Amino acid sequence: MSAKGQLSKQPPRGTSDWWPEEYKIRKYIFDTWRSVCERFGYREYLTPLVEYADIYRAKSGEDVGGRELTVFKDRGGRELAIRPEMTPSVTRMVSQKYQALSKPVRFFSIANFFRNERPQRGRNREFWQLNYDIFGEESINADMEVIQAALEIMLAFNPPQDSFVVYINDRRLINLVLEAIGVKEEKERVKLVRLLDKWDKMGEKEFREMLIDQGVGDTQVDGLMRLMRVGTEEQALSQLGLDGIQEVLDQTIHPVISGLSDLGYEKWLQFKPSLVRGFDYYDGIVFEVFDKHPQNNRSLFGGGRYDSLTCLFGERFPATGCAPGDETTRLFLEAWGLIGKLEKKERRTRVFIPLLDKSLMTKVMMLAGRLRGGGEVVEIGLSEQKLGQALEYANKKGFQKVVFLGSQEVSRGVYVVKDMKTGAQEEFELGV
């Protein structure tokens, strides 16, 4: 308040007023996010603006879950926090009814958050994020779908083909290196992972000096520097030379990159062994979407698998997801001249394509992509199902149409569409 008693006309530092012209841009971003998520069969939810502070302190890291956390006490003396992220919140929510939910659970939300950090380009104290997650599916197919949805979100803005790249890694590779250089205790491992996450923000010399300043020994520094310089699968095997690396490559990284490449996304994918992601709860596949524009060369958003986070609420279950942010997305659109008006899309019939034969996963995803491209809302099965199970699931979830694509249909070059209300079936040319 000024000397004359006049209140400030400006919003608090790190927050913004969205006048109609700006809100139109943000709404375009939000509606694009929502459109892609709904086409993949994700259902929208929302959690409270405040949570018990401890759910963020446990696994969100020393920044988001510590110094940036805005904490207060309610009238009962309980410590609450304004949510700084959604992942712990939605995990808490799902854990309430996990056993009763039909799996896999596909949820998404678009909500605002607050972190008491220093405002800078692309990072505000108040910000909005899309969070979309799959719960209850441990197969690598769930991770593939999450990354595919991230790619489709980016492509929905119609950017130049070479405007971004998706880096992919597995946290287990990082853990193998840490074990090899003698890092055994969880507290020390978490500390080093947080330091490694700063690699892209500084030069190699500065990074090495930071490690030394933090008390990391020479042998450990050398081992970490070898990891951060690795750029390919071949280098990961030859330069790191650790037992277990081939297994991780074969189990997750190669199948994910190969599977997504088969779907036509190869030009945007790159293996990056130095990719960490800063949150403590990641424990499997991690990925990051990176803007290649010279004026905005930065991470846009990312995600990954976080099965271990679910243990905080009593029961471990599979979980993987992604969280694009509004401010970094806006900077991407601005850098590439892509800011435009929202074009509303008509909502289509909800379609389910079960995985009747696990060897046909790529064909199922290709067909789903084609139908989504026509504006249909399409959900696919991620685990192999028998026909009866698929129909029971479709009935329970209220799908209007079910598409059958089994080995017999593929051999004949067709797929079959069943109307769940009338029972009528019709064949269409497969073409994938």
C-alpha positions as CSV (number, residue, x, y, z in Angstrom):
1,M,0.0,0.0,0.0
2,S,1.3,3.4,-0.9
3,A,1.7,6.4,1.4
4,K,-1.7,7.7,0.2
5,G,-3.3,4.4,1.0
6,Q,-3.8,3.3,-2.6
7,L,-3.5,-0.4,-3.3
8,S,-1.1,-1.7,-6.0
9,K,-2.7,-2.3,-9.4
10,Q,-0.2,-5.1,-10.1
11,P,-0.7,-8.8,-9.4
12,P,1.8,-10.5,-6.9
13,R,5.3,-11.2,-8.2
14,G,5.4,-14.4,-10.3
15,T,1.7,-14.3,-11.2
16,S,-0.1,-12.8,-14.2
17,D,-3.4,-11.2,-15.2
18,W,-4.7,-12.8,-18.4
19,W,-6.5,-10.2,-20.3
20,P,-8.9,-11.5,-23.0
21,E,-6.3,-11.5,-25.7
22,E,-3.9,-13.5,-23.6
23,Y,-6.5,-15.8,-22.2
24,K,-7.5,-16.7,-25.8
25,I,-4.0,-18.0,-26.3
26,R,-4.0,-19.9,-23.0
27,K,-7.5,-21.4,-23.7
28,Y,-6.2,-22.5,-27.1
29,I,-3.4,-24.4,-25.4
30,F,-5.8,-25.9,-22.8
31,D,-8.4,-26.9,-25.4
32,T,-5.7,-28.5,-27.5
33,W,-4.4,-30.5,-24.5
34,R,-8.0,-31.5,-23.6
35,S,-8.8,-32.5,-27.2
36,V,-5.8,-34.8,-27.5
37,C,-6.3,-36.4,-24.0
38,E,-10.0,-37.1,-24.7
39,R,-9.2,-38.7,-28.1
40,F,-6.9,-41.1,-26.2
41,G,-9.7,-42.0,-23.8
42,Y,-8.5,-40.1,-20.7
43,R,-11.1,-38.9,-18.3
44,E,-10.9,-35.5,-16.6
45,Y,-10.7,-35.0,-12.8
46,L,-9.6,-32.4,-10.3
47,T,-8.1,-32.5,-6.8
48,P,-8.1,-29.8,-4.0
49,L,-5.9,-26.7,-4.3
50,V,-4.4,-27.6,-0.9
51,E,-3.0,-30.9,0.3
52,Y,-1.2,-32.2,3.4
53,A,2.3,-30.8,3.1
54,D,4.0,-34.2,3.7
55,I,2.8,-35.7,0.4
56,Y,5.1,-33.3,-1.4
57,R,7.9,-33.4,1.1
58,A,8.2,-37.2,0.7
59,K,9.2,-37.5,-3.0
60,S,8.9,-34.1,-4.8
61,G,12.5,-33.1,-4.2
62,E,14.2,-30.5,-2.0
63,D,13.1,-27.6,-4.3
64,V,9.4,-28.4,-5.2
65,G,8.9,-30.3,-1.9
66,G,11.0,-28.0,0.2
67,R,12.1,-24.4,-0.3
68,E,9.5,-23.7,-3.0
69,L,6.6,-25.2,-1.0
70,T,4.0,-22.7,0.4
71,V,3.0,-24.1,3.8
72,F,0.4,-23.0,6.3
73,K,-1.5,-24.5,9.3
74,D,-5.3,-24.9,9.4
75,R,-7.3,-24.2,12.5
76,G,-6.6,-27.7,13.8
77,G,-2.8,-27.1,13.5
78,R,-2.4,-29.4,10.5
79,E,0.3,-28.4,8.0
80,L,-1.2,-27.8,4.5
81,A,0.5,-26.8,1.3
82,I,-0.7,-25.1,-1.9
83,R,-0.2,-27.7,-4.5
84,P,3.1,-27.3,-6.4
85,E,2.4,-30.2,-8.7
86,M,-0.3,-32.8,-9.4
87,T,1.4,-36.2,-9.4
88,P,1.4,-36.9,-5.7
89,S,-2.2,-35.5,-5.5
90,V,-3.7,-37.7,-8.2
91,T,-1.8,-40.7,-6.9
92,R,-3.3,-40.1,-3.5
93,M,-6.7,-39.9,-5.0
94,V,-6.4,-43.0,-7.1
95,S,-5.1,-45.0,-4.1
96,Q,-8.5,-44.4,-2.4
97,K,-10.4,-46.6,-4.9
98,Y,-7.6,-48.4,-6.7
99,Q,-8.9,-52.0,-6.2
100,A,-12.4,-51.0,-7.4
101,L,-11.3,-49.1,-10.5
102,S,-11.3,-50.7,-14.0
103,K,-7.7,-50.9,-15.2
104,P,-5.9,-49.3,-16.8
105,V,-7.1,-46.0,-15.3
106,R,-6.6,-43.1,-17.7
107,F,-7.0,-39.7,-16.0
108,F,-6.1,-36.1,-17.0
109,S,-6.5,-32.7,-15.4
110,I,-5.7,-29.1,-16.3
111,A,-5.1,-27.1,-13.1
112,N,-3.1,-24.2,-11.6
113,F,-0.2,-24.6,-9.2
114,F,2.1,-22.4,-7.1
115,R,5.8,-22.7,-6.3
116,N,7.6,-20.0,-4.3
117,E,10.5,-19.8,-6.6
118,R,12.4,-17.0,-8.3
119,P,10.4,-16.0,-11.4
120,Q,12.3,-16.2,-14.7
121,R,11.6,-16.8,-18.4
122,G,9.3,-19.8,-18.7
123,R,8.9,-20.2,-14.9
124,N,6.3,-18.3,-12.9
125,R,5.2,-18.9,-9.3
126,E,1.7,-19.5,-10.4
127,F,1.4,-21.7,-13.5
128,W,-1.0,-24.2,-15.2
129,Q,-0.3,-27.7,-16.2
130,L,-1.9,-30.6,-18.1
131,N,-1.3,-33.8,-16.1
132,Y,-2.3,-37.1,-17.8
133,D,-1.5,-40.5,-16.3
134,I,-2.1,-44.2,-16.6
135,F,-2.5,-46.3,-13.5
136,G,-2.7,-50.0,-13.2
137,E,-0.7,-51.0,-16.3
138,E,2.8,-52.2,-15.8
139,S,3.6,-53.1,-19.4
140,I,5.9,-50.9,-21.5
141,N,2.9,-50.2,-23.7
142,A,1.6,-47.7,-21.2
143,D,4.9,-45.7,-21.3
144,M,4.7,-45.8,-25.1
145,E,1.2,-44.4,-25.1
146,V,2.1,-41.6,-22.7
147,I,5.0,-40.6,-24.9
148,Q,2.9,-40.9,-28.0
149,A,0.3,-38.6,-26.5
150,A,3.0,-36.1,-25.7
151,L,4.1,-36.2,-29.4
152,E,0.5,-35.8,-30.5
153,I,0.1,-32.8,-28.2
154,M,3.1,-31.2,-29.8
155,L,1.9,-32.1,-33.4
156,A,-1.6,-30.7,-32.7
157,F,-0.1,-27.2,-32.7
158,N,1.1,-27.8,-36.3
159,P,4.8,-27.0,-35.7
160,P,7.7,-27.4,-38.2
161,Q,8.8,-31.0,-38.4
162,D,12.2,-30.3,-36.9
163,S,11.1,-27.9,-34.2
164,F,11.4,-30.3,-31.2
165,V,12.9,-33.5,-30.0
166,V,11.9,-36.1,-27.4
167,Y,14.7,-37.4,-25.2
168,I,14.2,-40.8,-23.7
169,N,16.0,-42.6,-20.9
170,D,15.5,-45.0,-18.0
171,R,16.2,-44.0,-14.4
172,R,17.6,-47.5,-13.8
173,L,20.6,-46.7,-16.0
174,I,21.4,-43.8,-13.7
175,N,21.1,-46.0,-10.7
176,L,23.4,-48.6,-12.2
177,V,26.1,-46.0,-12.6
178,L,25.6,-44.7,-9.1
179,E,25.9,-48.2,-7.7
180,A,29.1,-48.8,-9.7
181,I,30.8,-45.7,-8.3
182,G,29.9,-46.7,-4.7
183,V,26.7,-44.8,-4.0
184,K,24.8,-47.2,-1.9
185,E,22.6,-45.1,0.5
186,E,19.3,-43.7,-0.7
187,K,20.0,-40.2,0.7
188,E,23.2,-39.9,-1.3
189,R,21.7,-41.3,-4.4
190,V,18.8,-38.7,-4.3
191,K,21.3,-35.9,-3.7
192,L,23.4,-36.9,-6.8
193,V,20.3,-37.4,-9.0
194,R,19.3,-33.8,-8.2
195,L,22.7,-32.6,-9.1
196,L,22.7,-34.5,-12.4
197,D,19.5,-32.8,-13.3
198,K,21.4,-29.5,-13.5
199,W,23.7,-30.8,-16.3
200,D,21.9,-29.1,-19.2
201,K,21.8,-25.8,-17.4
202,M,25.6,-25.3,-17.2
203,G,28.8,-26.0,-19.0
204,E,30.9,-29.2,-18.4
205,K,33.6,-27.3,-16.4
206,E,31.0,-25.6,-14.3
207,F,29.2,-28.8,-13.7
208,R,32.3,-30.6,-12.6
209,E,33.1,-27.7,-10.2
210,M,29.6,-27.9,-8.7
211,L,30.0,-31.6,-8.0
212,I,33.3,-31.0,-6.3
213,D,31.9,-28.1,-4.3
214,Q,29.1,-30.5,-3.1
215,G,31.6,-32.9,-1.7
216,V,31.5,-35.5,-4.5
217,G,34.8,-37.5,-4.6
218,D,37.1,-37.5,-7.6
219,T,36.3,-41.1,-8.6
220,Q,32.6,-40.5,-8.4
221,V,32.9,-37.2,-10.4
222,D,34.8,-39.1,-13.2
223,G,32.1,-41.8,-13.3
224,L,29.3,-39.3,-13.4
225,M,31.1,-37.3,-16.2
226,R,31.4,-40.5,-18.3
227,L,27.6,-41.0,-17.9
228,M,26.7,-37.5,-18.9
229,R,28.9,-37.7,-22.1
230,V,27.2,-40.8,-23.4
231,G,25.0,-40.2,-26.4
232,T,24.0,-43.5,-27.9
233,E,23.1,-47.1,-26.9
234,E,26.5,-48.3,-28.2
235,Q,28.3,-45.7,-26.1
236,A,26.3,-46.7,-23.1
237,L,27.5,-50.3,-23.5
238,S,31.1,-49.6,-24.4
239,Q,32.0,-46.6,-22.3
240,L,30.1,-47.5,-19.1
241,G,30.7,-51.2,-19.3
242,L,28.3,-52.1,-16.5
243,D,26.3,-55.3,-15.9
244,G,22.6,-54.7,-16.3
245,I,22.8,-52.0,-19.0
246,Q,21.9,-54.3,-21.8
247,E,19.0,-55.6,-19.8
248,V,17.6,-52.1,-19.3
249,L,18.1,-51.3,-23.0
250,D,16.3,-54.4,-24.1
251,Q,13.4,-54.2,-21.6
252,T,12.4,-50.5,-22.0
253,I,14.5,-48.1,-24.1
254,H,14.8,-50.1,-27.2
255,P,11.2,-51.4,-27.3
256,V,9.8,-47.9,-26.6
257,I,11.9,-46.1,-29.3
258,S,11.5,-49.0,-31.8
259,G,7.7,-49.2,-31.2
260,L,7.2,-45.4,-31.5
261,S,9.4,-45.4,-34.6
262,D,7.2,-48.1,-36.2
263,L,4.3,-45.7,-35.7
264,G,6.1,-42.9,-37.6
265,Y,7.6,-40.9,-34.8
266,E,11.3,-41.8,-35.4
267,K,12.4,-38.3,-36.5
268,W,11.5,-36.8,-33.0
269,L,13.0,-39.5,-30.8
270,Q,16.5,-39.6,-29.3
271,F,18.1,-41.8,-26.5
272,K,19.8,-39.6,-23.9
273,P,21.5,-41.5,-21.0
274,S,22.1,-38.2,-19.1
275,L,18.4,-37.4,-18.9
276,V,17.4,-37.6,-15.2
277,R,14.2,-35.6,-14.5
278,G,14.3,-33.8,-11.2
279,F,11.6,-35.5,-9.1
280,D,12.7,-38.2,-6.7
281,Y,9.8,-40.5,-7.5
282,Y,10.8,-41.5,-11.0
283,D,11.9,-45.1,-11.2
284,G,11.7,-46.3,-14.8
285,I,11.3,-44.7,-18.3
286,V,11.7,-40.9,-18.3
287,F,11.4,-38.6,-21.2
288,E,11.6,-34.9,-22.0
289,V,10.3,-32.7,-24.9
290,F,12.9,-30.2,-25.9
291,D,12.5,-27.1,-28.1
292,K,15.1,-26.7,-30.8
293,H,14.4,-23.1,-31.6
294,P,17.7,-21.1,-31.1
295,Q,15.8,-18.4,-29.2
296,N,14.0,-20.9,-27.0
297,N,16.4,-23.8,-26.7
298,R,15.1,-25.4,-23.6
299,S,13.1,-28.2,-22.0
300,L,9.4,-27.8,-22.5
301,F,8.0,-30.6,-20.4
302,G,8.4,-34.3,-19.6
303,G,7.3,-37.3,-17.6
304,G,7.9,-40.9,-16.8
305,R,7.1,-43.9,-14.7
306,Y,6.7,-43.5,-10.9
307,D,5.5,-46.9,-9.5
308,S,7.4,-46.3,-6.2
309,L,5.5,-43.1,-5.4
310,T,2.3,-45.1,-4.9
311,C,3.8,-46.9,-1.9
312,L,3.5,-43.7,0.1
313,F,-0.3,-44.3,0.3
314,G,-0.1,-48.0,1.4
315,E,-0.2,-50.0,-1.8
316,R,2.2,-50.2,-4.7
317,F,0.7,-50.1,-8.2
318,P,1.9,-49.2,-11.7
319,A,1.8,-45.5,-12.6
320,T,3.2,-43.4,-15.5
321,G,2.4,-40.0,-16.8
322,C,3.4,-36.6,-18.2
323,A,2.9,-32.9,-17.4
324,P,3.1,-30.1,-20.1
325,G,3.1,-26.6,-18.7
326,D,1.3,-23.5,-20.1
327,E,4.2,-21.1,-20.0
328,T,6.8,-23.2,-21.8
329,T,4.2,-24.2,-24.3
330,R,3.3,-20.6,-25.0
331,L,7.0,-19.8,-25.5
332,F,7.3,-22.6,-28.0
333,L,4.3,-21.4,-29.9
334,E,5.6,-17.8,-29.9
335,A,9.1,-18.8,-31.0
336,W,7.8,-20.7,-34.0
337,G,5.0,-18.3,-34.9
338,L,2.3,-20.8,-34.1
339,I,-0.1,-18.8,-31.9
340,G,-3.5,-19.0,-33.4
341,K,-7.2,-19.2,-32.6
342,L,-8.9,-22.3,-31.1
343,E,-10.9,-24.3,-33.6
344,K,-13.5,-26.3,-31.7
345,K,-13.8,-29.9,-32.7
346,E,-16.9,-31.9,-32.7
347,R,-17.0,-34.7,-30.2
348,R,-17.2,-38.1,-31.8
349,T,-18.4,-41.6,-30.8
350,R,-16.3,-43.3,-28.2
351,V,-14.4,-46.3,-29.7
352,F,-12.5,-49.1,-28.0
353,I,-10.0,-51.3,-29.8
354,P,-9.0,-54.3,-27.6
355,L,-5.6,-56.0,-27.9
356,L,-6.8,-59.4,-28.9
357,D,-3.3,-60.6,-30.0
358,K,-0.2,-59.0,-28.3
359,S,1.7,-59.4,-31.5
360,L,-0.6,-56.9,-33.2
361,M,0.0,-53.9,-30.8
362,T,1.6,-51.8,-33.5
363,K,-1.3,-52.4,-35.9
364,V,-3.8,-51.6,-33.2
365,M,-2.0,-48.3,-32.4
366,M,-1.7,-47.4,-36.1
367,L,-5.5,-48.0,-36.6
368,A,-6.3,-46.0,-33.5
369,G,-4.1,-43.1,-34.7
370,R,-5.9,-43.1,-38.1
371,L,-9.3,-43.0,-36.4
372,R,-8.2,-40.3,-34.0
373,G,-6.9,-38.3,-37.0
374,G,-10.5,-38.3,-38.2
375,G,-11.7,-36.8,-34.9
376,E,-12.8,-40.0,-33.2
377,V,-12.3,-40.7,-29.5
378,V,-10.3,-43.9,-29.4
379,E,-9.1,-46.0,-26.5
380,I,-6.9,-49.1,-27.0
381,G,-6.2,-52.1,-24.9
382,L,-2.7,-52.2,-23.5
383,S,-2.7,-55.8,-22.3
384,E,-3.9,-58.9,-24.3
385,Q,-7.6,-59.7,-23.7
386,K,-10.0,-62.4,-24.7
387,L,-13.0,-61.3,-26.7
388,G,-15.4,-61.8,-23.9
389,Q,-13.3,-59.7,-21.5
390,A,-13.0,-56.9,-24.1
391,L,-16.7,-56.7,-24.6
392,E,-17.3,-56.8,-20.8
393,Y,-14.8,-53.9,-20.4
394,A,-16.4,-51.9,-23.2
395,N,-19.9,-52.3,-21.7
396,K,-18.7,-51.3,-18.3
397,K,-16.9,-48.2,-19.7
398,G,-19.9,-47.2,-21.9
399,F,-18.2,-47.4,-25.4
400,Q,-20.6,-47.0,-28.3
401,K,-18.3,-48.9,-30.7
402,V,-15.8,-51.8,-30.4
403,V,-13.3,-52.5,-33.1
404,F,-12.1,-56.1,-33.5
405,L,-8.6,-56.5,-35.0
406,G,-7.3,-60.1,-34.6
407,S,-5.1,-62.3,-36.7
408,Q,-8.0,-63.4,-38.9
409,E,-9.0,-59.8,-39.7
410,V,-5.4,-58.8,-40.4
411,S,-5.0,-61.8,-42.8
412,R,-8.1,-60.6,-44.7
413,G,-7.0,-56.9,-44.6
414,V,-10.1,-55.7,-42.6
415,Y,-11.2,-54.6,-39.2
416,V,-14.7,-55.2,-37.7
417,V,-16.8,-52.5,-36.0
418,K,-19.4,-53.6,-33.5
419,D,-22.2,-51.3,-32.4
420,M,-22.6,-52.0,-28.7
421,K,-26.2,-50.8,-28.7
422,T,-27.7,-52.7,-31.7
423,G,-25.1,-55.5,-31.9
424,A,-24.7,-54.9,-35.6
425,Q,-21.2,-55.5,-37.1
426,E,-19.6,-54.0,-40.2
427,E,-16.3,-54.6,-41.9
428,F,-14.0,-51.9,-43.2
429,E,-10.7,-52.0,-45.1
430,L,-7.7,-52.1,-42.7
431,G,-5.2,-50.1,-44.8
432,V,-2.5,-50.2,-42.1
